[in-house]
Amino acid sequence: KFVDYLTLFECNSKQYSKKINNNLEKQKNFQIIRKKLMLVKLIIFSLIALQATLATKGQFAVSCGTGQCSDVCFLPQTCSWSGQGSSCTVSDCSCATTSNLTDSYCQSCQGSQYFATVDKTKCVQVGSTCMRNDKWTDTDCQICWKDNTSKASSDKSVCSNAYSFSKIISIQLLILLVLILIC
């Protein structure tokens, strides 16, 4: 009988050891999961803080002439002005997407030398508004039209795409050459 008790004790000891090991393993897994949850919480908090930081107010006041800014200075639809009278700043510069940008938005959020591109998708630093009718330079044409081949006309009144023009000439010459070879 003593041997039976000893065998029973050994079996119980092994089972108890397994239970202890299982509990220790569960505790380790719990600690790992707890650390991962803390990391997830930290990431979420950081993202919230980052969003609050990026949702910045316009840094530069824009003068809109006479009247209230909202009446005379246009902004993308999701944006609004803060301030009184004709000197205002954009309430939240993260309001704009990459469409329908205006010179007023660009100047309030990025500075007085920033203007909306011709397609109104980007704020760029140029000498004057991209919506002008004169005083174009080759560089301003390329920046405002987002095209490295744009050039200012000789009288500086318009921008033209030199690449497209030369491409059209090349195609016309190619067609002419084909017609000559056919005949």
C-alpha positions in Angstrom: 0.0 0.0 0.0 2.8 2.3 0.7 4.0 2.0 -2.9 0.5 2.8 -4.1 0.5 6.0 -1.9 3.8 6.9 -3.2 2.7 6.4 -6.8 -0.4 8.4 -6.1 1.7 11.2 -4.6 4.0 11.3 -7.6 1.0 11.5 -9.9 -0.6 14.2 -7.9 2.8 16.0 -7.7 3.1 15.9 -11.5 -0.4 17.1 -12.0 0.1 19.9 -9.4 3.4 20.8 -11.2 1.6 21.0 -14.5 -1.1 23.2 -13.0 1.5 25.5 -11.5 3.4 25.6 -14.8 0.1 26.3 -16.6 -0.7 29.1 -14.2 2.8 30.5 -14.6 2.4 30.4 -18.4 -1.0 32.0 -18.1 0.5 34.8 -16.0 3.3 35.3 -18.5 0.8 35.5 -21.3 -1.4 37.9 -19.3 1.7 40.1 -18.7 2.5 40.1 -22.4 -1.1 40.9 -23.3 -1.1 43.7 -20.7 2.1 45.2 -22.1 0.6 45.1 -25.7 -2.6 46.8 -24.5 -0.5 49.5 -22.8 1.4 50.0 -26.1 -1.9 50.2 -28.0 -3.2 52.8 -25.5 0.0 54.8 -25.9 -0.3 54.7 -29.7 -3.9 55.8 -29.6 -3.1 58.7 -27.2 -0.2 59.7 -29.4 -2.4 59.8 -32.5 -5.0 61.9 -30.7 -2.3 64.3 -29.6 -0.9 64.4 -33.1 -4.3 65.2 -34.6 -4.7 68.1 -32.1 -1.3 69.4 -33.0 -1.9 69.2 -36.8 -5.3 70.9 -36.5 -3.5 74.2 -36.2 -5.0 77.6 -36.6 -3.7 79.7 -39.4 -0.5 81.5 -38.4 -0.8 84.5 -40.6 -3.6 87.1 -40.7 -5.0 87.8 -44.1 -6.3 91.2 -45.0 -9.5 90.9 -47.1 -10.1 94.6 -47.8 -13.3 96.0 -46.5 -16.0 93.9 -44.8 -16.0 90.6 -43.0 -13.5 88.0 -44.1 -16.2 85.4 -44.7 -18.0 87.8 -47.1 -15.0 88.8 -49.2 -12.2 86.2 -48.9 -13.1 82.7 -50.2 -12.0 79.5 -48.5 -12.5 75.8 -49.3 -16.0 74.8 -48.2 -14.8 72.9 -45.1 -12.8 75.9 -43.8 -13.8 78.9 -41.8 -12.3 82.2 -40.7 -11.6 83.3 -37.1 -11.2 86.9 -36.1 -13.2 90.1 -36.6 -13.4 92.6 -39.5 -11.1 92.3 -42.5 -8.0 90.9 -40.8 -8.6 87.2 -40.2 -6.9 83.8 -40.0 -8.1 80.3 -41.0 -9.7 78.6 -38.0 -8.1 75.2 -38.7 -5.6 74.7 -41.4 -6.2 71.0 -41.5 -9.7 71.8 -42.9 -8.7 71.8 -46.5 -8.3 68.8 -48.7 -6.3 69.0 -51.9 -9.0 70.6 -53.9 -10.5 74.1 -54.2 -7.6 75.8 -52.4 -7.6 79.6 -52.5 -4.9 82.2 -52.2 -6.5 83.4 -48.9 -6.2 79.9 -47.4 -2.6 79.4 -48.6 -1.5 82.8 -47.2 -3.2 82.4 -43.8 -1.8 78.9 -43.3 1.6 79.1 -45.0 2.6 82.7 -45.4 2.2 85.8 -47.7 4.2 84.4 -50.6 2.1 81.3 -50.9 -0.6 81.0 -53.5 -3.0 78.3 -54.8 -1.9 76.6 -58.0 -4.0 77.1 -61.2 -5.8 73.7 -60.6 -6.3 74.7 -56.9 -4.7 71.5 -55.5 -1.6 72.8 -53.8 -0.2 75.9 -52.1 3.1 77.0 -53.7 5.6 79.8 -53.1 5.7 82.1 -56.1 6.1 85.8 -56.7 2.4 86.6 -57.2 -1.0 84.8 -57.5 -1.2 82.0 -60.0 -4.5 83.5 -61.3 -2.7 86.6 -62.8 -2.8 87.9 -66.3 0.6 89.4 -66.6 4.2 89.4 -65.3 4.7 85.7 -65.7 8.2 84.2 -65.4 9.2 80.8 -66.7 9.7 79.6 -63.1 6.3 80.9 -61.9 4.7 79.2 -64.9 6.3 75.9 -64.0 5.4 76.2 -60.4 1.8 77.4 -60.8 1.0 75.0 -63.6 3.0 72.1 -62.0 4.6 71.4 -65.3 8.4 71.7 -65.9 7.9 72.5 -69.6 5.7 75.6 -69.1 7.2 78.8 -70.3 6.1 82.5 -70.1 5.2 84.2 -73.4 7.5 86.9 -74.6 5.2 89.6 -73.4 4.8 87.7 -70.0 1.0 87.7 -70.3 0.4 83.9 -70.4 2.0 80.6 -69.8 2.3 78.0 -72.5 3.3 74.4 -72.5 6.4 74.3 -74.7 6.5 70.5 -74.6 3.0 70.1 -75.8 3.6 72.5 -78.7 6.8 70.8 -79.8 5.0 67.4 -79.5 2.2 68.6 -81.8 4.8 69.8 -84.3 6.6 66.5 -84.1 3.4 64.6 -84.7 2.5 66.8 -87.6 5.9 66.3 -89.2 5.6 62.5 -88.7 2.2 62.5 -90.4 3.6 64.6 -93.3 6.5 62.2 -93.6 4.2 59.2 -93.7 2.1 60.9 -96.4 5.1 61.6 -98.5 6.3 58.0 -98.3 2.9 56.7 -99.2 2.6 58.8 -102.3 
